[in-house]
Amino acid sequence: MKMSKLLKSMITVGIAAVFAASLAACSGSSSNSGAAAATVNGVSIPESDITKTIESVRTQSGLDTEEAWGQFLVSNKMTPESVREQIIDSYVNQELIKSGAAELGVSVDSSEVDTYVDSMKANFGDDDAWKEALQQAGFTEESYRESIETSLLQQKISAHFEESAEVTDADVLESAKMYASYYDGAKRSSHILFDAGDEATAADVLEKIKSGELDFADAAKQYSKDSSAEKGGDVGWDRMTTFVTEYQDALDGLEVDQVSDLVTSQYGIHIIKCTEVFTAPAELTSLDQLPADFQETFKSMAASTKASTAYQEWLEKLKESADIQINDMPSDAPYNIDLTKYQQAAESASAASASAESANTESASAESASAESASAESASAEAASAESASAESASASSASAESSSGN
């Protein structure tokens, strides 16, 4: 679990999470000396960093051998060159983000990095356990801090664009049309929470509620131990939060205004009331057809979409105006292998699969034709038998008639 938390904190850029993790871990791990894979506005990206990142990916993914690496590349329609290009692109993006953030007035203080790193470090027993976790994740203390700083910077830039995004009702409605069906059947509920040992009080309150002697919301305010008590026990929509299994199962069995029996969970004893059920309209033409909570959710989705678009456009403009020079891949790069035999193997396997499929199809077709032929022969035989029987019958009738005539 602790290792998982550390890995989840890694910067998420690049073509995939595994590339991103390696990129973060290797960032800043070597000096700018040696051959440059690329330069961004005069800033060098060392070839050694690119190589370390790709080799780290291979190690973490179990692709250390040439065979495993070759099969992976071919099956994913990649080449050593394309992998290198994408890793370089990730480094380029990082450099542009760092330089472009200042123009937006966005920055990350070292104290923010300290706070985040300390919160992660607190999950480990001591410094040795922390250092071991960093090493297993492919980090040094310095590279981990750098990755967190870049990640926080990206988060702030995204927040900048989200805050400045102008979202109209039309944008929200468009978002709602895409996702409203997900909320179909959603249920809103309120509950009254009692301590686990207070079953007698819970049963008494439940009886009074069901008899109409006590209003549910008033009972929640008076008896509930949950923070929702001041809101009459309202805990919102089930599609917008996650309830414990016992609670959700009980809610699933309730219709609007129905009240459950006593429900026990790890939190205590619940009395649950279903207060609303949402049915998605067949045609959504107005936001008024949606509960206010859903409208806010769709508004947030629309804002995120606009912010993401603005972010990508901003990054593309930085790329277009930047002086980016990418050098050729070194022929002796350890990840640069000849893919010929792996491509041939993949083609042979594909051909064999196609041949087998064709054979199966032909076999099925032959069986069908054989069945049809047998059916036709059977029908012909039956027809011939019928004709013969008919002829015999006619002959017998004729003979009988002649005999009668002779008599």
C-alpha positions as CSV (number, residue, x, y, z in Angstrom):
1,M,0.0,0.0,0.0
2,K,2.8,2.4,0.9
3,M,4.7,1.7,-2.3
4,S,1.5,2.1,-4.2
5,K,1.0,5.6,-2.7
6,L,4.5,6.5,-3.7
7,L,4.0,5.3,-7.3
8,K,0.7,7.2,-7.6
9,S,2.5,10.4,-6.7
10,M,4.7,10.2,-9.8
11,I,4.3,12.8,-12.5
12,T,1.9,11.7,-15.1
13,V,3.1,12.9,-18.5
14,G,4.2,11.1,-21.7
15,I,2.7,8.3,-23.7
16,A,1.8,6.1,-20.8
17,A,2.1,6.0,-17.0
18,V,5.1,3.6,-17.1
19,F,7.0,6.0,-19.4
20,A,6.0,8.9,-17.2
21,A,7.2,7.2,-14.1
22,S,10.6,6.5,-15.7
23,L,10.8,10.0,-17.1
24,A,10.2,11.5,-13.7
25,A,12.7,9.2,-12.0
26,C,15.4,9.9,-14.6
27,S,14.8,13.7,-14.8
28,G,17.8,15.5,-13.5
29,S,19.6,12.3,-12.8
30,S,22.5,13.2,-15.0
31,S,24.4,16.3,-16.0
32,N,24.0,18.1,-19.3
33,S,27.4,16.8,-20.4
34,G,27.7,14.4,-23.3
35,A,25.7,14.2,-26.5
36,A,22.4,15.9,-26.7
37,A,19.3,14.1,-27.9
38,A,17.6,17.4,-28.4
39,T,17.7,21.1,-27.4
40,V,14.7,23.3,-26.5
41,N,15.4,27.0,-26.8
42,G,19.0,26.3,-26.2
43,V,18.5,23.9,-23.2
44,S,20.1,20.6,-23.8
45,I,18.3,17.2,-23.2
46,P,21.1,14.7,-22.7
47,E,21.0,11.5,-24.8
48,S,21.9,9.7,-21.6
49,D,18.7,10.8,-20.0
50,I,16.6,9.4,-22.9
51,T,18.5,6.2,-22.7
52,K,18.1,5.8,-19.0
53,T,14.4,6.5,-19.2
54,I,13.8,3.9,-21.9
55,E,16.0,1.3,-20.1
56,S,14.1,2.0,-16.9
57,V,10.9,1.4,-18.8
58,R,12.2,-2.0,-20.0
59,T,13.4,-3.0,-16.5
60,Q,10.1,-2.0,-14.8
61,S,8.0,-3.7,-17.4
62,G,10.0,-6.9,-17.6
63,L,11.3,-6.2,-21.1
64,D,15.0,-6.6,-20.3
65,T,15.7,-9.2,-22.9
66,E,15.9,-8.4,-26.6
67,E,13.2,-10.9,-27.4
68,A,10.7,-9.5,-24.9
69,W,11.5,-5.9,-26.1
70,G,11.2,-6.8,-29.8
71,Q,7.9,-8.6,-29.3
72,F,6.6,-5.7,-27.3
73,L,7.5,-3.1,-29.9
74,V,6.1,-5.1,-32.8
75,S,2.8,-6.0,-31.0
76,N,2.3,-2.3,-30.2
77,K,3.3,-1.1,-33.7
78,M,6.3,0.8,-32.3
79,T,10.0,1.0,-33.1
80,P,13.0,2.1,-31.1
81,E,12.9,5.4,-33.1
82,S,9.3,6.1,-32.3
83,V,9.8,5.3,-28.6
84,R,12.7,7.7,-28.4
85,E,10.7,10.4,-30.2
86,Q,7.9,10.2,-27.7
87,I,10.2,10.2,-24.7
88,I,12.0,13.2,-26.2
89,D,8.6,14.9,-26.7
90,S,7.8,14.3,-23.0
91,Y,11.1,16.0,-22.0
92,V,10.4,18.9,-24.4
93,N,6.9,19.4,-22.9
94,Q,8.4,19.5,-19.4
95,E,10.9,22.1,-20.4
96,L,8.3,24.2,-22.2
97,I,5.9,23.9,-19.2
98,K,8.6,25.1,-16.8
99,S,9.5,28.1,-19.0
100,G,5.9,28.9,-19.9
101,A,4.5,28.8,-16.4
102,A,6.3,32.0,-15.5
103,E,4.5,33.8,-18.3
104,L,1.2,32.7,-16.7
105,G,2.4,33.9,-13.3
106,V,2.3,30.3,-12.0
107,S,5.0,28.9,-9.7
108,V,5.6,26.3,-7.0
109,D,7.3,27.2,-3.8
110,S,9.8,24.8,-2.3
111,S,7.7,24.7,0.9
112,E,4.8,23.2,-1.2
113,V,7.2,20.5,-2.4
114,D,8.4,20.0,1.2
115,T,4.8,19.6,2.4
116,Y,4.0,17.0,-0.2
117,V,7.2,15.0,0.2
118,D,6.8,15.0,4.0
119,S,3.3,13.7,3.8
120,M,4.5,10.8,1.6
121,K,7.5,10.2,3.8
122,A,5.2,9.9,6.9
123,N,3.8,6.7,5.4
124,F,7.1,5.0,6.0
125,G,8.6,3.9,9.3
126,D,12.0,5.5,9.0
127,D,14.5,7.1,6.5
128,D,15.8,3.7,5.4
129,A,12.4,2.5,4.5
130,W,11.7,5.7,2.6
131,K,15.0,5.5,0.7
132,E,14.3,1.9,-0.2
133,A,10.9,2.8,-1.5
134,L,12.4,5.6,-3.6
135,Q,15.0,3.3,-5.0
136,Q,12.5,0.6,-5.9
137,A,10.4,3.2,-7.7
138,G,13.5,4.4,-9.6
139,F,14.0,7.7,-7.8
140,T,16.6,9.5,-5.9
141,E,15.5,12.0,-3.3
142,E,16.4,14.9,-5.7
143,S,14.7,13.4,-8.7
144,Y,11.6,12.7,-6.7
145,R,11.4,16.2,-5.5
146,E,11.9,17.5,-9.1
147,S,9.1,15.2,-10.3
148,I,6.7,16.5,-7.5
149,E,7.6,20.1,-8.3
150,T,6.8,19.6,-12.0
151,S,3.6,17.7,-11.2
152,L,2.4,20.5,-8.8
153,L,3.3,23.0,-11.5
154,Q,1.2,21.2,-14.1
155,Q,-1.7,21.0,-11.6
156,K,-1.5,24.8,-11.0
157,I,-1.4,25.5,-14.8
158,S,-4.5,23.3,-15.3
159,A,-6.2,25.1,-12.4
160,H,-5.3,28.4,-14.1
161,F,-7.0,27.5,-17.3
162,E,-10.0,26.1,-15.5
163,E,-10.5,29.3,-13.5
164,S,-10.3,31.4,-16.6
165,A,-12.6,29.1,-18.6
166,E,-15.9,30.8,-19.6
167,V,-18.6,28.2,-19.3
168,T,-22.1,28.9,-20.8
169,D,-25.4,27.1,-20.2
170,A,-25.0,25.7,-23.7
171,D,-21.7,24.2,-22.7
172,V,-23.2,22.7,-19.6
173,L,-26.2,21.3,-21.6
174,E,-23.9,19.7,-24.1
175,S,-22.0,18.0,-21.3
176,A,-25.2,16.9,-19.7
177,K,-26.5,15.4,-23.0
178,M,-23.3,13.2,-23.0
179,Y,-23.5,12.0,-19.5
180,A,-27.1,12.3,-18.2
181,S,-27.9,8.7,-18.9
182,Y,-25.3,7.6,-16.4
183,Y,-27.4,9.2,-13.6
184,D,-30.6,7.5,-14.7
185,G,-32.1,5.8,-11.7
186,A,-29.9,7.7,-9.2
187,K,-31.3,8.0,-5.7
188,R,-31.0,10.8,-3.2
189,S,-31.3,9.8,0.4
190,S,-31.2,11.0,4.0
191,H,-30.3,8.9,7.1
192,I,-30.2,8.9,10.8
193,L,-27.1,7.4,12.3
194,F,-27.1,5.8,15.8
195,D,-24.2,4.3,17.7
196,A,-23.8,0.5,17.3
197,G,-25.0,-0.1,20.8
198,D,-28.0,2.2,20.7
199,E,-30.4,-0.2,18.9
200,A,-33.2,0.4,21.4
201,T,-33.3,4.1,20.6
202,A,-33.0,3.5,16.9
203,A,-35.9,1.0,17.0
204,D,-38.1,3.5,18.9
205,V,-37.3,6.4,16.5
206,L,-38.0,4.1,13.5
207,E,-41.4,3.2,14.9
208,K,-42.3,6.8,15.5
209,I,-41.2,7.8,12.0
210,K,-43.2,5.0,10.3
211,S,-46.3,5.8,12.4
212,G,-46.1,9.5,11.4
213,E,-45.5,10.7,14.9
214,L,-42.0,12.0,14.1
215,D,-40.8,13.8,11.0
216,F,-37.7,12.2,9.4
217,A,-35.7,15.4,9.0
218,D,-36.5,16.5,12.6
219,A,-35.5,13.1,13.9
220,A,-32.2,13.3,12.1
221,K,-31.5,16.7,13.6
222,Q,-32.3,15.4,17.1
223,Y,-30.8,11.9,17.1
224,S,-28.3,11.4,14.3
225,K,-24.6,11.2,15.1
226,D,-23.6,12.0,11.5
227,S,-22.5,15.4,10.3
228,S,-25.5,15.4,8.0
229,A,-27.8,15.8,10.9
230,E,-28.0,19.6,10.5
231,K,-29.2,19.1,7.0
232,G,-32.0,16.8,8.1
233,G,-29.8,13.7,7.3
234,D,-29.4,14.5,3.6
235,V,-26.3,12.7,2.2
236,G,-27.0,13.5,-1.5
237,W,-27.1,11.2,-4.6
238,D,-25.7,7.7,-4.7
239,R,-24.2,8.2,-8.1
240,M,-22.2,11.2,-6.8
241,T,-20.7,9.5,-3.8
242,T,-19.9,6.0,-2.4
243,F,-21.9,4.4,0.4
244,V,-20.9,1.3,2.3
245,T,-22.4,-1.8,0.8
246,E,-25.1,-2.3,3.6
247,Y,-26.3,1.3,3.0
248,Q,-26.4,1.1,-0.8
249,D,-28.2,-2.3,-0.7
250,A,-30.9,-1.0,1.6
251,L,-31.3,2.2,-0.5
252,D,-31.6,0.1,-3.7
253,G,-34.7,-1.5,-2.3
254,L,-36.4,1.8,-1.5
255,E,-38.8,3.9,-3.6
256,V,-39.3,7.7,-3.1
257,D,-40.4,8.5,0.5
258,Q,-39.9,4.9,1.7
259,V,-38.0,4.4,4.9
260,S,-35.8,1.4,5.6
261,D,-35.8,-0.9,8.6
262,L,-32.7,-0.7,10.8
263,V,-29.5,-1.1,8.8
264,T,-26.2,-2.0,10.5
265,S,-22.8,-1.1,9.0
266,Q,-19.3,-0.4,10.3
267,Y,-20.4,3.1,11.2
268,G,-23.3,2.1,13.4
269,I,-27.1,1.7,12.9
270,H,-28.8,3.6,10.0
271,I,-32.4,4.5,9.3
272,I,-32.5,5.4,5.6
273,K,-35.1,7.4,3.6
274,C,-35.1,7.7,-0.2
275,T,-36.0,11.3,-0.9
276,E,-35.7,11.5,-4.7
277,V,-35.2,9.2,-7.8
278,F,-33.8,10.7,-11.0
279,T,-35.1,9.5,-14.3
280,A,-33.1,10.7,-17.3
281,P,-35.4,12.4,-19.8
282,A,-35.6,10.9,-23.3
283,E,-34.7,14.2,-24.7
284,L,-32.7,16.7,-22.7
285,T,-33.5,20.3,-23.9
286,S,-33.0,22.3,-20.7
287,L,-30.9,22.3,-17.6
288,D,-34.1,22.7,-15.6
289,Q,-34.7,19.0,-16.3
290,L,-31.8,18.2,-14.1
291,P,-31.4,18.4,-10.3
292,A,-29.2,21.3,-9.2
293,D,-26.4,19.0,-8.0
294,F,-26.2,17.4,-11.4
295,Q,-26.0,20.8,-13.0
296,E,-23.0,21.7,-10.9
297,T,-21.3,18.4,-11.9
298,F,-21.9,18.9,-15.6
299,K,-20.7,22.5,-15.2
300,S,-17.5,21.3,-13.7
301,M,-17.1,18.7,-16.5
302,A,-17.6,21.5,-19.1
303,A,-15.0,23.7,-17.4
304,S,-12.5,20.8,-17.3
305,T,-13.0,20.1,-20.9
306,K,-12.5,23.8,-21.9
307,A,-9.5,24.0,-19.6
308,S,-7.9,20.9,-21.1
309,T,-8.4,22.3,-24.6
310,A,-6.9,25.6,-23.6
311,Y,-4.0,23.9,-21.9
312,Q,-3.2,21.8,-25.0
313,E,-3.6,24.9,-27.3
314,W,-1.2,26.8,-25.0
315,L,1.4,24.0,-25.1
316,E,1.1,23.7,-28.9
317,K,1.7,27.4,-29.2
318,L,4.8,27.1,-27.0
319,K,6.0,24.3,-29.2
320,E,5.4,26.2,-32.4
321,S,7.3,29.3,-31.2
322,A,10.1,27.3,-29.6
323,D,13.5,26.4,-31.2
324,I,13.4,22.6,-30.9
325,Q,16.3,20.6,-32.4
326,I,16.1,16.8,-32.3
327,N,19.2,14.8,-33.2
328,D,19.4,11.4,-34.8
329,M,19.2,8.3,-32.6
330,P,22.6,6.8,-31.8
331,S,23.0,3.5,-33.7
332,D,24.5,1.9,-30.6
333,A,21.7,2.8,-28.2
334,P,21.0,-0.4,-26.1
335,Y,17.3,-0.3,-26.9
336,N,17.9,0.0,-30.6
337,I,17.4,-3.5,-31.9
338,D,16.7,-5.1,-35.3
339,L,12.9,-5.8,-35.5
340,T,13.0,-7.9,-38.7
341,K,12.7,-11.3,-37.1
342,Y,10.0,-10.2,-34.7
343,Q,8.0,-8.6,-37.5
344,Q,8.3,-11.8,-39.6
345,A,7.2,-13.9,-36.6
346,A,4.2,-11.6,-36.1
347,E,3.3,-11.8,-39.8
348,S,3.7,-15.6,-39.8
349,A,1.5,-15.9,-36.7
350,S,-1.1,-13.6,-38.3
351,A,-1.0,-15.6,-41.5
352,A,-1.4,-18.8,-39.6
353,S,-4.3,-17.4,-37.7
354,A,-6.0,-16.2,-40.9
355,S,-5.4,-19.6,-42.5
356,A,-6.9,-21.4,-39.6
357,E,-9.9,-19.1,-39.6
358,S,-10.3,-19.6,-43.4
359,A,-10.0,-23.4,-42.9
360,N,-12.7,-23.3,-40.2
361,T,-14.9,-21.2,-42.5
362,E,-14.3,-23.6,-45.4
363,S,-15.0,-26.6,-43.1
364,A,-18.2,-25.0,-41.9
365,S,-19.2,-24.3,-45.4
366,A,-18.5,-27.8,-46.5
367,E,-20.5,-29.2,-43.7
368,S,-23.3,-27.0,-44.6
369,A,-23.2,-28.0,-48.2
370,S,-23.0,-31.6,-47.2
371,A,-26.0,-31.2,-45.0
372,E,-27.9,-29.5,-47.8
373,S,-26.9,-32.2,-50.3
374,A,-28.0,-34.9,-47.8
375,S,-31.3,-33.1,-47.3
376,A,-31.8,-32.8,-51.1
377,E,-31.0,-36.5,-51.6
378,S,-33.4,-37.4,-48.8
379,A,-36.1,-35.2,-50.3
380,S,-35.5,-36.8,-53.7
381,A,-35.7,-40.3,-52.3
382,E,-38.9,-39.4,-50.5
383,A,-40.4,-38.0,-53.7
384,A,-39.4,-41.1,-55.7
385,S,-40.9,-43.3,-53.0
386,A,-44.1,-41.3,-53.1
387,E,-44.2,-41.5,-56.9
388,S,-43.7,-45.3,-56.8
389,A,-46.3,-45.7,-54.2
390,S,-48.7,-43.6,-56.2
391,A,-47.9,-45.6,-59.4
392,E,-48.5,-48.9,-57.5
393,S,-51.7,-47.6,-56.1
394,A,-52.9,-46.5,-59.5
395,S,-51.9,-49.8,-61.0
396,A,-53.8,-51.7,-58.4
397,S,-56.9,-49.5,-58.9
398,S,-56.7,-50.1,-62.6
399,A,-56.5,-53.9,-62.2
400,S,-59.4,-53.9,-59.8
401,A,-61.4,-51.9,-62.2
402,E,-60.6,-54.3,-65.1
403,S,-61.5,-57.2,-62.9
404,S,-64.9,-55.7,-62.0
405,S,-65.5,-55.0,-65.7
406,G,-64.8,-58.6,-66.7
407,N,-67.2,-59.9,-64.1
